[in-house]
Amino acid sequence: MRKKILFICLCLLVILFFLKNAHSAAITNDECIGCHGDKGLTKTVPGGKTISLFLDNKLFKKSVHLSLQCINCHEIKELPHPEKLKAADCQSCHDNAYKQYMSSVHAKGEKKNASCKDCHGYHNVHKAESLVSSVCSSCHGAAYREYTTGIHARVSEGIREVATCVDCHGKSHAIHKKNNPFSSVYVLNLPRTCSRCHANPDMVKKYKIPAENVYNLYMDSIHGLAIAKSTIGVSANCSNCHGSHAIKPHTDPTSQIYPSHVPATCGKCHSGIETVFKKSTHGQELKRGNKDAPSCVSCHPAHQIQPVKATAWILDVIKECGSCHNALLETYRHTYHGKITNLGFTRVAKCADCHGAHEVLPKSDPHSKISENNLLGTCRQCHPDANKNFTEFVVHIDYKNKNGHPIFFYVWRFMIILLIAVFGFFGIHALLWLPRSWIERIQQRKRKEENEREK
């Protein structure tokens, strides 16, 4: 008996469902367009503002809602419909997207909230992939204007893979503020977000992105390790150096990573070092526009910055100084200090110990660590008992240069000549003596054989 009752109820529900759909289907899109296809159809809303009720059917036919009927979104049961209609409920079909939206900054924003239609439009709704960054500009004008000056916007024409707003801030509806730990641009999440393109070998190769394997290099650097192991964003990430929206290549004079701008970029975190560096020889050269002058990234490679106490970095930075000061590096290698560092030891004087790290100044500058007034104090950093005579030691001796150090040049020449003469003389002596020694050995062997026969 129960089964029969359940079957009858089910049949009634099915009949009611079809009756409802049949009633609704009676109102077709063509009927709606009959009125709303009129460009002059308007409505006056409270406040005296007149709004258009025109629907461009051509745009609607290009939308993703083409297969839907007007009554699927608008609760209209009869024509003519009431003047005031309930707003379309996107949640009825897009429940997951709606739940994500409700947790986003757009639903909980301090200013006017962005609704579905603000981003997707009314009737010309397109797929999310086809939304361009200019849609965001209606609310985020300043950020969009910055974006249009950057490299992502410049190469975006005809390239679908280039980063737009949704690629960085999220393609879902759960877009959060940048200080929200769930945001894709949160300080701890941003490197991983950028890596979606910049750690993709195919994209790097296709678009010839200069920084290859940048994500892994960064994550192994002192900045990346701080991000990976920290729960607070106190380390430099991608946007700190490259910018957020106006990201530009290092060859662009307005870029944050243009050679002359690098000190100021790094100085946002290392302000004390920036002040010292700007006064140095290197800093002054950069200020004069010498792009070949060393900047922060010359000694601290941009994505591979290591702790300054790491043995590998201490030894490598000596070679880095030599990339510009090749002759001085060669003469340094001839000294006791240079030979020890060449063996891999670091507890001896290196370039920065004598010349300074960021405060490098010429010897003529009274503030220089190697000026006449300061040199003894510099030497006493390692040699506390050093006296004035100790500072007379010449470190960078170019003994091959007669004009620089003539005494050492002639001593070097004399030693070369002496060595050539000694080895030449004894070499000739050995060559002349060699045949004689062979003859004597042969004669001794013959005498020995004769003696044995006589016995």
C-alpha positions as a LaTeX table, in Angstrom:
\begin{tabular}{lrrr}
\hline
Residue & $x$ (\AA) & $y$ (\AA) & $z$ (\AA) \\
\hline
Met1 & 0.00 & 0.00 & 0.00 \\
Arg2 & 2.84 & 2.41 & 0.88 \\
Lys3 & 4.51 & 1.75 & $-2.42$ \\
Lys4 & 1.34 & 2.66 & $-4.31$ \\
Ile5 & 0.99 & 5.92 & $-2.36$ \\
Leu6 & 4.63 & 6.84 & $-3.04$ \\
Phe7 & 4.19 & 6.02 & $-6.74$ \\
Ile8 & 1.08 & 8.21 & $-6.98$ \\
Cys9 & 2.87 & 11.10 & $-5.24$ \\
Leu10 & 5.82 & 10.78 & $-7.58$ \\
Cys11 & 3.53 & 10.86 & $-10.60$ \\
Leu12 & 1.80 & 13.98 & $-9.30$ \\
Leu13 & 5.15 & 15.71 & $-8.81$ \\
Val14 & 6.23 & 14.86 & $-12.34$ \\
Ile15 & 2.91 & 16.14 & $-13.74$ \\
Leu16 & 3.23 & 19.38 & $-11.76$ \\
Phe17 & 6.81 & 19.83 & $-12.96$ \\
Phe18 & 5.86 & 19.48 & $-16.61$ \\
Leu19 & 2.82 & 21.71 & $-16.15$ \\
Lys20 & 5.02 & 24.41 & $-14.63$ \\
Asn21 & 7.58 & 24.15 & $-17.42$ \\
Ala22 & 4.85 & 24.12 & $-20.04$ \\
His23 & 3.37 & 27.26 & $-18.54$ \\
Ser24 & 6.79 & 28.94 & $-18.37$ \\
Ala25 & 7.78 & 27.85 & $-21.84$ \\
Ala26 & 4.83 & 29.74 & $-23.14$ \\
Ile27 & 6.87 & 32.94 & $-22.63$ \\
Thr28 & 9.65 & 32.83 & $-25.23$ \\
Asn29 & 12.72 & 34.99 & $-25.74$ \\
Asp30 & 11.19 & 36.34 & $-28.95$ \\
Glu31 & 8.27 & 37.68 & $-26.94$ \\
Cys32 & 10.66 & 39.43 & $-24.55$ \\
Ile33 & 12.68 & 40.88 & $-27.42$ \\
Gly34 & 9.45 & 42.16 & $-28.87$ \\
Cys35 & 9.48 & 44.86 & $-26.18$ \\
His36 & 13.07 & 44.97 & $-24.99$ \\
Gly37 & 14.45 & 45.08 & $-28.52$ \\
Asp38 & 13.26 & 48.68 & $-28.67$ \\
Lys39 & 16.24 & 51.02 & $-28.09$ \\
Gly40 & 13.88 & 53.68 & $-26.80$ \\
Leu41 & 12.49 & 51.53 & $-24.00$ \\
Thr42 & 13.45 & 53.21 & $-20.71$ \\
Lys43 & 12.46 & 53.33 & $-17.07$ \\
Thr44 & 12.69 & 56.03 & $-14.44$ \\
Val45 & 14.02 & 54.78 & $-11.11$ \\
Pro46 & 13.78 & 56.45 & $-7.70$ \\
Gly47 & 15.87 & 59.58 & $-7.68$ \\
Gly48 & 14.76 & 60.61 & $-11.17$ \\
Lys49 & 17.42 & 58.68 & $-13.06$ \\
Thr50 & 16.34 & 57.16 & $-16.38$ \\
Ile51 & 17.77 & 53.75 & $-17.30$ \\
Ser52 & 17.53 & 51.85 & $-20.56$ \\
Leu53 & 15.67 & 48.53 & $-20.74$ \\
Phe54 & 17.00 & 47.77 & $-24.21$ \\
Leu55 & 18.46 & 44.30 & $-24.83$ \\
Asp56 & 20.81 & 43.90 & $-27.79$ \\
Asn57 & 19.86 & 40.47 & $-29.08$ \\
Lys58 & 23.07 & 40.25 & $-31.15$ \\
Leu59 & 25.20 & 40.51 & $-28.00$ \\
Phe60 & 23.00 & 38.04 & $-26.17$ \\
Lys61 & 23.43 & 35.46 & $-28.93$ \\
Lys62 & 27.21 & 35.64 & $-28.39$ \\
Ser63 & 26.98 & 35.09 & $-24.64$ \\
Val64 & 27.35 & 31.83 & $-22.73$ \\
His65 & 23.67 & 32.12 & $-21.74$ \\
Leu66 & 22.48 & 31.75 & $-25.32$ \\
Ser67 & 20.81 & 28.40 & $-24.55$ \\
Leu68 & 18.82 & 29.90 & $-21.66$ \\
Gln69 & 15.42 & 31.52 & $-21.76$ \\
Cys70 & 14.80 & 34.93 & $-20.23$ \\
Ile71 & 12.45 & 33.37 & $-17.70$ \\
Asn72 & 15.26 & 31.12 & $-16.43$ \\
Cys73 & 16.83 & 34.17 & $-14.81$ \\
His74 & 13.85 & 36.49 & $-14.47$ \\
Glu75 & 10.86 & 35.10 & $-12.56$ \\
Ile76 & 8.17 & 35.99 & $-15.07$ \\
Lys77 & 5.05 & 33.87 & $-15.14$ \\
Glu78 & 2.82 & 36.02 & $-17.33$ \\
Leu79 & 2.85 & 38.88 & $-19.78$ \\
Pro80 & 2.73 & 41.73 & $-19.32$ \\
His81 & 4.93 & 41.18 & $-16.28$ \\
Pro82 & 4.87 & 43.36 & $-13.16$ \\
Glu83 & 6.79 & 46.61 & $-13.42$ \\
Lys84 & 9.09 & 45.70 & $-10.55$ \\
Leu85 & 10.83 & 42.34 & $-10.95$ \\
Lys86 & 13.07 & 40.45 & $-8.60$ \\
Ala87 & 16.76 & 40.68 & $-9.56$ \\
Ala88 & 18.24 & 37.69 & $-11.35$ \\
Asp89 & 19.65 & 35.14 & $-8.94$ \\
Cys90 & 23.00 & 33.87 & $-10.26$ \\
Gln91 & 23.36 & 31.60 & $-7.23$ \\
Ser92 & 20.61 & 29.29 & $-8.47$ \\
Cys93 & 22.96 & 27.99 & $-11.18$ \\
His94 & 26.39 & 29.04 & $-9.91$ \\
Asp95 & 26.23 & 28.02 & $-6.27$ \\
Asn96 & 29.95 & 27.16 & $-5.89$ \\
Ala97 & 31.00 & 30.43 & $-7.51$ \\
Tyr98 & 28.59 & 32.32 & $-5.27$ \\
Lys99 & 30.03 & 30.73 & $-2.12$ \\
Gln100 & 33.53 & 31.69 & $-3.23$ \\
Tyr101 & 32.36 & 35.22 & $-4.01$ \\
Met102 & 30.82 & 35.63 & $-0.56$ \\
Ser103 & 34.22 & 34.99 & 1.05 \\
Ser104 & 36.03 & 37.38 & $-1.29$ \\
Val105 & 37.00 & 41.03 & $-0.97$ \\
His106 & 34.40 & 41.93 & $-3.60$ \\
Ala107 & 31.57 & 40.80 & $-1.32$ \\
Lys108 & 33.13 & 42.18 & 1.87 \\
Gly109 & 34.81 & 45.27 & 0.50 \\
Glu110 & 34.88 & 48.46 & 2.52 \\
Lys111 & 33.69 & 50.42 & $-0.52$ \\
Lys112 & 30.84 & 49.55 & $-2.88$ \\
Asn113 & 30.76 & 45.81 & $-3.40$ \\
Ala114 & 31.29 & 44.39 & $-6.88$ \\
Ser115 & 28.38 & 42.21 & $-7.98$ \\
Cys116 & 28.24 & 39.49 & $-10.64$ \\
Lys117 & 27.03 & 41.90 & $-13.31$ \\
Asp118 & 29.81 & 44.40 & $-12.55$ \\
Cys119 & 32.38 & 41.93 & $-13.81$ \\
His120 & 30.43 & 39.65 & $-16.15$ \\
Gly121 & 27.91 & 42.11 & $-17.54$ \\
Tyr122 & 24.14 & 41.76 & $-17.86$ \\
His123 & 23.17 & 39.80 & $-20.95$ \\
Asn124 & 26.48 & 39.64 & $-22.83$ \\
Val125 & 27.99 & 37.24 & $-20.29$ \\
His126 & 31.22 & 35.59 & $-21.50$ \\
Lys127 & 33.45 & 32.86 & $-20.18$ \\
Ala128 & 35.86 & 33.91 & $-17.47$ \\
Glu129 & 38.86 & 33.18 & $-19.73$ \\
Ser130 & 37.72 & 35.86 & $-22.15$ \\
Leu131 & 37.57 & 38.60 & $-19.51$ \\
Val132 & 40.35 & 41.12 & $-20.04$ \\
Ser133 & 42.08 & 43.25 & $-17.46$ \\
Ser134 & 40.25 & 46.36 & $-18.66$ \\
Val135 & 37.11 & 45.00 & $-16.94$ \\
Cys136 & 38.87 & 45.45 & $-13.60$ \\
Ser137 & 39.82 & 49.02 & $-14.51$ \\
Ser138 & 36.28 & 50.25 & $-13.88$ \\
Cys139 & 36.98 & 49.96 & $-10.14$ \\
His140 & 40.77 & 49.68 & $-10.02$ \\
Gly141 & 41.71 & 52.49 & $-12.39$ \\
Ala142 & 45.05 & 53.43 & $-10.82$ \\
Ala143 & 46.27 & 49.83 & $-10.70$ \\
Tyr144 & 45.16 & 49.25 & $-14.28$ \\
Arg145 & 46.97 & 52.35 & $-15.54$ \\
Glu146 & 50.15 & 51.11 & $-13.89$ \\
Tyr147 & 49.62 & 47.68 & $-15.44$ \\
Thr148 & 49.34 & 49.14 & $-18.95$ \\
Thr149 & 52.85 & 50.62 & $-18.61$ \\
Gly150 & 54.37 & 47.25 & $-17.68$ \\
Ile151 & 55.78 & 44.45 & $-19.80$ \\
His152 & 52.79 & 42.15 & $-19.24$ \\
Ala153 & 50.45 & 44.61 & $-20.93$ \\
Arg154 & 52.92 & 45.50 & $-23.68$ \\
Val155 & 53.25 & 41.91 & $-24.91$ \\
Ser156 & 49.66 & 40.89 & $-24.25$ \\
Glu157 & 48.36 & 41.54 & $-27.77$ \\
Gly158 & 47.88 & 38.19 & $-29.44$ \\
Ile159 & 49.43 & 36.26 & $-26.52$ \\
Arg160 & 46.94 & 34.47 & $-24.32$ \\
Glu161 & 49.49 & 33.22 & $-21.79$ \\
Val162 & 50.56 & 36.67 & $-20.64$ \\
Ala163 & 49.63 & 37.56 & $-17.07$ \\
Thr164 & 46.47 & 39.60 & $-16.54$ \\
Cys165 & 44.68 & 40.63 & $-13.35$ \\
Val166 & 43.00 & 37.26 & $-12.85$ \\
Asp167 & 46.24 & 35.32 & $-13.39$ \\
Cys168 & 47.81 & 36.98 & $-10.36$ \\
His169 & 44.81 & 37.71 & $-8.15$ \\
Gly170 & 42.97 & 34.48 & $-8.91$ \\
Lys171 & 40.69 & 33.10 & $-11.60$ \\
Ser172 & 38.15 & 31.94 & $-9.07$ \\
His173 & 35.62 & 34.21 & $-7.41$ \\
Ala174 & 37.45 & 34.01 & $-4.07$ \\
Ile175 & 39.68 & 37.05 & $-4.63$ \\
His176 & 41.12 & 38.23 & $-1.33$ \\
Lys177 & 43.02 & 41.28 & $-0.13$ \\
Lys178 & 46.78 & 41.09 & $-0.48$ \\
Asn179 & 47.19 & 40.88 & 3.32 \\
Asn180 & 44.91 & 37.85 & 3.51 \\
Pro181 & 46.91 & 34.58 & 3.90 \\
Phe182 & 44.52 & 32.93 & 1.40 \\
Ser183 & 45.28 & 35.50 & $-1.30$ \\
Ser184 & 47.46 & 34.41 & $-4.22$ \\
Val185 & 49.36 & 37.72 & $-3.90$ \\
Tyr186 & 49.92 & 37.41 & $-0.15$ \\
Val187 & 53.58 & 37.96 & 0.65 \\
Leu188 & 54.20 & 34.27 & 1.40 \\
Asn189 & 52.24 & 33.06 & $-1.64$ \\
Leu190 & 53.39 & 35.51 & $-4.30$ \\
Pro191 & 56.59 & 33.67 & $-5.39$ \\
Arg192 & 54.56 & 30.55 & $-6.09$ \\
Thr193 & 52.00 & 32.61 & $-8.04$ \\
Cys194 & 54.70 & 34.17 & $-10.24$ \\
Ser195 & 56.31 & 30.75 & $-10.71$ \\
Arg196 & 53.29 & 29.52 & $-12.66$ \\
Cys197 & 54.76 & 31.36 & $-15.63$ \\
His198 & 58.37 & 32.07 & $-14.69$ \\
Ala199 & 59.16 & 28.51 & $-13.62$ \\
Asn200 & 57.43 & 26.96 & $-16.62$ \\
Pro201 & 60.25 & 25.72 & $-18.94$ \\
Asp202 & 58.01 & 25.78 & $-22.01$ \\
Met203 & 56.93 & 29.39 & $-21.44$ \\
Val204 & 60.48 & 30.50 & $-20.59$ \\
Lys205 & 61.73 & 28.99 & $-23.84$ \\
Lys206 & 58.80 & 30.16 & $-25.97$ \\
Tyr207 & 58.92 & 33.80 & $-24.88$ \\
Lys208 & 62.68 & 33.94 & $-24.20$ \\
Ile209 & 62.22 & 35.01 & $-20.58$ \\
Pro210 & 65.77 & 35.94 & $-19.44$ \\
Ala211 & 65.59 & 34.68 & $-15.83$ \\
Glu212 & 65.51 & 30.90 & $-16.27$ \\
Asn213 & 64.77 & 28.61 & $-13.31$ \\
Val214 & 64.19 & 31.77 & $-11.31$ \\
Tyr215 & 61.76 & 30.24 & $-8.80$ \\
Asn216 & 64.11 & 27.50 & $-7.58$ \\
Leu217 & 67.02 & 29.94 & $-7.41$ \\
Tyr218 & 64.96 & 32.41 & $-5.40$ \\
Met219 & 63.62 & 29.78 & $-2.99$ \\
Asp220 & 67.21 & 28.67 & $-2.27$ \\
Ser221 & 68.30 & 32.26 & $-1.62$ \\
Ile222 & 68.27 & 34.00 & 1.75 \\
His223 & 65.06 & 35.83 & 0.82 \\
Gly224 & 63.31 & 32.67 & $-0.39$ \\
Leu225 & 64.34 & 30.64 & 2.65 \\
Ala226 & 62.94 & 33.36 & 4.90 \\
Ile227 & 59.64 & 33.21 & 3.00 \\
Ala228 & 59.53 & 29.41 & 3.09 \\
Lys229 & 60.32 & 29.08 & 6.80 \\
Ser230 & 58.57 & 32.16 & 8.13 \\
Thr231 & 54.98 & 32.83 & 9.04 \\
Ile232 & 55.43 & 36.60 & 8.72 \\
Gly233 & 56.25 & 38.39 & 5.50 \\
Val234 & 59.45 & 40.18 & 6.44 \\
Ser235 & 61.55 & 39.12 & 3.45 \\
Ala236 & 61.76 & 40.54 & $-0.06$ \\
Asn237 & 59.52 & 38.85 & $-2.60$ \\
Cys238 & 58.92 & 39.39 & $-6.33$ \\
Ser239 & 56.85 & 42.57 & $-6.05$ \\
Asn240 & 59.30 & 44.27 & $-3.66$ \\
Cys241 & 61.94 & 44.32 & $-6.39$ \\
His242 & 59.95 & 44.22 & $-9.65$ \\
Gly243 & 56.85 & 46.15 & $-8.59$ \\
Ser244 & 53.25 & 45.01 & $-8.44$ \\
His245 & 51.47 & 46.25 & $-11.56$ \\
Ala246 & 54.04 & 48.34 & $-13.47$ \\
Ile247 & 56.48 & 45.46 & $-13.94$ \\
Lys248 & 59.19 & 46.45 & $-16.42$ \\
Pro249 & 62.37 & 44.82 & $-17.80$ \\
His250 & 65.76 & 45.79 & $-16.39$ \\
Thr251 & 66.57 & 47.61 & $-19.64$ \\
Asp252 & 63.74 & 50.11 & $-19.12$ \\
Pro253 & 65.07 & 53.35 & $-17.51$ \\
Thr254 & 61.85 & 53.61 & $-15.47$ \\
Ser255 & 62.12 & 50.07 & $-14.10$ \\
Gln256 & 62.79 & 49.46 & $-10.41$ \\
Ile257 & 65.57 & 47.06 & $-11.43$ \\
Tyr258 & 67.27 & 49.39 & $-13.90$ \\
Pro259 & 70.97 & 49.51 & $-12.82$ \\
Ser260 & 70.87 & 53.05 & $-11.45$ \\
His261 & 67.61 & 52.32 & $-9.58$ \\
Val262 & 68.71 & 49.06 & $-7.96$ \\
Pro263 & 70.26 & 50.70 & $-4.85$ \\
Ala264 & 67.00 & 52.55 & $-4.12$ \\
Thr265 & 65.00 & 49.34 & $-4.67$ \\
Cys266 & 67.19 & 47.38 & $-2.28$ \\
Gly267 & 67.26 & 50.39 & 0.02 \\
Lys268 & 63.57 & 49.98 & 0.76 \\
Cys269 & 64.67 & 47.25 & 3.16 \\
His270 & 68.40 & 48.02 & 3.49 \\
Ser271 & 68.23 & 51.80 & 3.90 \\
Gly272 & 71.42 & 52.09 & 5.96 \\
Ile273 & 73.47 & 50.24 & 3.36 \\
Glu274 & 71.94 & 52.30 & 0.57 \\
Thr275 & 73.09 & 55.53 & 2.24 \\
Val276 & 76.65 & 54.26 & 2.53 \\
Phe277 & 76.72 & 52.80 & $-0.98$ \\
Lys278 & 75.54 & 56.03 & $-2.62$ \\
Lys279 & 78.60 & 57.84 & $-1.26$ \\
Ser280 & 81.01 & 55.16 & $-2.50$ \\
Thr281 & 82.95 & 55.12 & $-5.78$ \\
His282 & 80.54 & 52.57 & $-7.22$ \\
Gly283 & 77.48 & 54.54 & $-6.15$ \\
Gln284 & 78.82 & 57.76 & $-7.64$ \\
Glu285 & 79.55 & 56.03 & $-10.94$ \\
Leu286 & 75.99 & 54.74 & $-11.12$ \\
Lys287 & 74.71 & 58.23 & $-10.35$ \\
Arg288 & 76.73 & 59.58 & $-13.27$ \\
Gly289 & 74.93 & 57.14 & $-15.55$ \\
Asn290 & 77.61 & 54.48 & $-15.92$ \\
Lys291 & 75.48 & 51.35 & $-16.43$ \\
Asp292 & 78.58 & 49.15 & $-16.18$ \\
Ala293 & 79.32 & 50.31 & $-12.65$ \\
Pro294 & 78.64 & 47.72 & $-9.93$ \\
Ser295 & 75.28 & 47.82 & $-8.18$ \\
Cys296 & 73.86 & 45.62 & $-5.42$ \\
Val297 & 73.08 & 42.74 & $-7.80$ \\
Ser298 & 76.67 & 42.69 & $-9.11$ \\
Cys299 & 77.88 & 41.21 & $-5.83$ \\
His300 & 74.56 & 39.80 & $-4.60$ \\
Pro301 & 73.02 & 38.04 & $-7.66$ \\
Ala302 & 69.36 & 39.04 & $-7.83$ \\
His303 & 67.68 & 35.66 & $-7.34$ \\
Gln304 & 70.58 & 33.85 & $-5.67$ \\
Ile305 & 71.40 & 36.10 & $-2.71$ \\
Gln306 & 73.31 & 34.11 & $-0.10$ \\
Pro307 & 74.22 & 34.97 & 3.51 \\
Val308 & 77.33 & 37.15 & 3.55 \\
Lys309 & 78.98 & 34.76 & 6.02 \\
Ala310 & 78.59 & 31.74 & 3.72 \\
Thr311 & 82.00 & 30.42 & 2.68 \\
Ala312 & 81.00 & 29.98 & $-0.95$ \\
Trp313 & 79.83 & 33.58 & $-1.23$ \\
Ile314 & 82.91 & 34.99 & 0.52 \\
Leu315 & 85.20 & 33.25 & $-1.97$ \\
Asp316 & 83.05 & 33.97 & $-5.03$ \\
Val317 & 82.77 & 37.68 & $-4.30$ \\
Ile318 & 86.57 & 37.95 & $-4.67$ \\
Lys319 & 86.19 & 36.70 & $-8.25$ \\
Glu320 & 83.33 & 39.17 & $-8.71$ \\
Cys321 & 85.63 & 42.06 & $-7.78$ \\
Gly322 & 88.12 & 40.66 & $-10.27$ \\
Ser323 & 85.57 & 40.80 & $-13.09$ \\
Cys324 & 86.17 & 44.58 & $-13.14$ \\
His325 & 89.57 & 44.77 & $-11.43$ \\
Asn326 & 91.26 & 41.89 & $-13.22$ \\
Ala327 & 94.83 & 43.15 & $-12.80$ \\
Leu328 & 94.32 & 43.75 & $-9.06$ \\
Leu329 & 92.86 & 40.26 & $-8.63$ \\
Glu330 & 95.92 & 38.76 & $-10.30$ \\
Thr331 & 98.33 & 40.64 & $-8.04$ \\
Tyr332 & 96.20 & 39.73 & $-4.99$ \\
Arg333 & 96.47 & 36.04 & $-5.89$ \\
His334 & 100.28 & 36.33 & $-5.69$ \\
Thr335 & 100.12 & 37.40 & $-2.04$ \\
Tyr336 & 99.87 & 35.19 & 1.02 \\
His337 & 96.25 & 36.27 & 1.50 \\
Gly338 & 95.38 & 35.46 & $-2.09$ \\
Lys339 & 97.04 & 32.07 & $-2.06$ \\
Ile340 & 95.17 & 31.07 & 1.11 \\
Thr341 & 91.79 & 32.11 & $-0.28$ \\
Asn342 & 92.62 & 30.28 & $-3.50$ \\
Leu343 & 92.90 & 27.11 & $-1.41$ \\
Gly344 & 89.37 & 27.67 & $-0.08$ \\
Phe345 & 90.10 & 29.27 & 3.31 \\
Thr346 & 88.43 & 32.53 & 4.35 \\
Arg347 & 90.15 & 33.56 & 7.61 \\
Val348 & 92.52 & 35.97 & 5.85 \\
Ala349 & 92.16 & 39.45 & 4.38 \\
Lys350 & 89.94 & 39.72 & 1.32 \\
Cys351 & 88.97 & 42.66 & $-0.90$ \\
Ala352 & 86.19 & 43.93 & 1.39 \\
Asp353 & 88.34 & 43.60 & 4.53 \\
Cys354 & 90.73 & 46.25 & 3.24 \\
His355 & 88.63 & 48.35 & 0.84 \\
Gly356 & 85.25 & 47.98 & 2.52 \\
Ala357 & 82.12 & 46.29 & 1.23 \\
His358 & 79.64 & 49.06 & 0.42 \\
Glu359 & 81.79 & 52.04 & 1.39 \\
Val360 & 84.52 & 51.54 & $-1.25$ \\
Leu361 & 86.40 & 54.83 & $-1.75$ \\
Pro362 & 89.65 & 55.80 & $-3.52$ \\
Lys363 & 92.86 & 55.97 & $-1.48$ \\
Ser364 & 92.90 & 59.75 & $-1.87$ \\
Asp365 & 89.60 & 60.09 & 0.01 \\
Pro366 & 90.25 & 60.75 & 3.73 \\
His367 & 87.29 & 58.52 & 4.62 \\
Ser368 & 88.72 & 55.55 & 2.71 \\
Lys369 & 89.82 & 52.51 & 4.72 \\
Ile370 & 93.11 & 52.49 & 2.80 \\
Ser371 & 93.87 & 56.23 & 3.09 \\
Glu372 & 97.12 & 57.14 & 4.87 \\
Asn373 & 95.27 & 58.07 & 8.05 \\
Asn374 & 93.12 & 54.94 & 8.20 \\
Leu375 & 95.36 & 52.23 & 6.75 \\
Leu376 & 97.03 & 51.28 & 10.05 \\
Gly377 & 93.64 & 50.82 & 11.70 \\
Thr378 & 92.52 & 48.67 & 8.78 \\
Cys379 & 95.57 & 46.41 & 9.11 \\
Arg380 & 95.09 & 46.16 & 12.88 \\
Gln381 & 91.71 & 44.48 & 12.30 \\
Cys382 & 93.71 & 41.28 & 11.80 \\
His383 & 97.19 & 42.32 & 13.02 \\
Pro384 & 96.66 & 44.14 & 16.35 \\
Asp385 & 100.42 & 44.63 & 16.89 \\
Ala386 & 101.01 & 46.22 & 13.48 \\
Asn387 & 103.03 & 49.46 & 13.43 \\
Lys388 & 103.57 & 52.19 & 10.88 \\
Asn389 & 106.24 & 50.18 & 9.07 \\
Phe390 & 103.74 & 47.36 & 8.62 \\
Thr391 & 101.65 & 49.55 & 6.35 \\
Glu392 & 104.59 & 50.03 & 3.98 \\
Phe393 & 103.97 & 46.52 & 2.67 \\
Val394 & 102.90 & 46.74 & $-0.97$ \\
Val395 & 99.94 & 44.43 & $-1.60$ \\
His396 & 99.17 & 44.79 & $-5.29$ \\
Ile397 & 102.63 & 44.46 & $-6.82$ \\
Asp398 & 102.55 & 44.42 & $-10.59$ \\
Tyr399 & 106.13 & 43.25 & $-11.05$ \\
Lys400 & 105.65 & 43.06 & $-14.81$ \\
Asn401 & 105.02 & 46.81 & $-15.01$ \\
Lys402 & 108.26 & 48.82 & $-15.08$ \\
Asn403 & 106.47 & 52.13 & $-14.60$ \\
Gly404 & 104.49 & 51.06 & $-11.56$ \\
His405 & 107.14 & 49.32 & $-9.43$ \\
Pro406 & 110.55 & 49.56 & $-11.20$ \\
Ile407 & 112.53 & 47.88 & $-8.38$ \\
Phe408 & 110.30 & 44.83 & $-8.35$ \\
Phe409 & 110.30 & 44.80 & $-12.15$ \\
Tyr410 & 114.09 & 44.62 & $-12.37$ \\
Val411 & 114.36 & 42.10 & $-9.53$ \\
Trp412 & 111.80 & 39.94 & $-11.35$ \\
Arg413 & 113.75 & 40.30 & $-14.59$ \\
Phe414 & 117.03 & 39.46 & $-12.84$ \\
Met415 & 115.52 & 36.34 & $-11.27$ \\
Ile416 & 114.13 & 35.24 & $-14.62$ \\
Ile417 & 117.50 & 35.72 & $-16.29$ \\
Leu418 & 119.26 & 33.99 & $-13.39$ \\
Leu419 & 116.94 & 31.00 & $-13.54$ \\
Ile420 & 117.29 & 30.73 & $-17.30$ \\
Ala421 & 121.07 & 30.96 & $-17.03$ \\
Val422 & 121.34 & 28.38 & $-14.24$ \\
Phe423 & 118.98 & 25.88 & $-15.78$ \\
Gly424 & 120.41 & 26.57 & $-19.23$ \\
Phe425 & 124.00 & 26.01 & $-18.11$ \\
Phe426 & 123.30 & 22.83 & $-16.19$ \\
Gly427 & 120.95 & 21.63 & $-18.90$ \\
Ile428 & 123.70 & 21.92 & $-21.52$ \\
His429 & 126.14 & 20.36 & $-19.07$ \\
Ala430 & 123.81 & 17.39 & $-18.58$ \\
Leu431 & 123.31 & 16.95 & $-22.32$ \\
Leu432 & 127.08 & 17.02 & $-22.95$ \\
Trp433 & 127.77 & 14.64 & $-20.10$ \\
Leu434 & 125.14 & 12.14 & $-21.16$ \\
Pro435 & 127.06 & 10.63 & $-24.18$ \\
Arg436 & 130.26 & 10.46 & $-22.10$ \\
Ser437 & 128.45 & 8.56 & $-19.34$ \\
Trp438 & 127.09 & 6.08 & $-21.91$ \\
Ile439 & 130.60 & 5.48 & $-23.33$ \\
Glu440 & 132.05 & 4.92 & $-19.83$ \\
Arg441 & 129.29 & 2.42 & $-18.99$ \\
Ile442 & 129.97 & 0.47 & $-22.19$ \\
Gln443 & 133.73 & 0.44 & $-21.50$ \\
Gln444 & 133.17 & $-0.73$ & $-17.91$ \\
Arg445 & 130.95 & $-3.58$ & $-19.16$ \\
Lys446 & 133.61 & $-4.68$ & $-21.66$ \\
Arg447 & 136.36 & $-4.65$ & $-19.04$ \\
Lys448 & 134.17 & $-6.70$ & $-16.74$ \\
Glu449 & 133.56 & $-9.29$ & $-19.47$ \\
Glu450 & 137.31 & $-9.53$ & $-20.27$ \\
Asn451 & 138.17 & $-10.07$ & $-16.61$ \\
Glu452 & 135.61 & $-12.85$ & $-16.36$ \\
Arg453 & 137.05 & $-14.60$ & $-19.47$ \\
Glu454 & 140.58 & $-14.39$ & $-18.12$ \\
Lys455 & 139.44 & $-16.08$ & $-14.91$ \\
\hline
\end{tabular}
